[in-house]
Amino acid sequence: MDYNFDLITINDKAEWNRLMGQCRKADLQQTWEYGESVNKCIEWEPVRQVIITKDQPIAMTQTLVKEIPVIGWVARMQHGPMFIEKNGQSFTQDAVNAIEFLRSHWVDGKHMILHLTPCLVPSDLPKNWAEEAEFKLSDEPLWRSIRIDLSQDSKVIHKKMKRDWKKSLRKIEKYGLRTEVCHSGQDFDFFLEKYKQATIEKGISWPSSELVQELWNEAKSVMSVVFVVKDGKRIAAMILINYASTSHCLVSWSDPQAAKFRAYNFLNWQLILHFQEQKCRWLDLGGIDPENLPGITSFKRGMGGDEYHLAGNFVATPPGYSDGLDVTDYRRGLGHVLPGLELPGHEAVGEEEVRLKVEAIVTEFIKETQSSDVLETSNISDLSLIDGGLIDSLSLISVVRILQETFDIEIEVQDMTSDNFNNVPAMAELVKHKINL
């Protein structure tokens, strides 16, 4: 089919960024810096191209390319192509034609396996387009996230928040928290060391500390480290990266006592206010996963933003390709750089690790809320926490928040009983049940 398209390679970072600013929706994984960072981490070469018709750009995509042993050459468009805004003109057919053109270029022309996730929502494409364009659905997890529209007045944003979120923001006023917005290498190093520990303790696979480091090396001029400070101590932080008109929440860290002071509520609200002042249009909360991370997902949904998911993950193979060859094998071990691809997932948390983590959480909580001699005279696992008055109904909520955040679980109201929270072994059993151990 003759699409009357030309494909132009872009080798200038400033030009790439200028075009991204004209897209209907831009995405972190299509940024110049992300492509360079992936290349340094896992040696996938970024190829940046713009589709032109009648001397006008209609779409752009950063394609990651690599030759995989046995499988052959693979091209990946992570959340691409992105589409240039066109006022008053038909969009849907242009989008389909552009995707078909890319398939023709990479699959038919270069004989590569093409994985493609258009930077579009489902309503942007007609039904059955993929089958007609000779794409199949891929089994990769679908990207979902939430964006806050910063063009709204902060009072409007606050009004859209769920009741629990509003209540938390009112309570935070008495804690005396403050934020520090930092850009220095020393502050980044402080954060990264904390984050490295968290990736081990919580089994975090994406983004890895290696990827975060490379992104900082490539994009430090558009990245911020925002800390929450309580009584002179840093208790939580987030790294954000700016592109197009979006500020993207990349990765976060928190001290065990952060939940007690609702540090993440405070941090996210301050981010809204800060990036409004910086004239950003969107604050992207950095992804949600209702199935595997229900606690984090519920927290982010409480902010009342616009939830979205992309149109889907698709794969196309060249003529004569063997259907018996498993093209997913090459994805094993890539989850630290390309989200959702690691096969299998990170190593499961073991029963002993759960017990030790719960013990550490309760120990730290008691140190913060009770006299230190409590732990000097008793074994933490032997203490009756509720019956002994060490945890009351209010402090129980703080403990629950910490457990949910640490293990990425959701604890229901009916779970918050004396039987489940009176001692460390009971808490550990509840957590193990929630993560299916």
Disulfide bonds with the S-S distance in Angstrom:
none
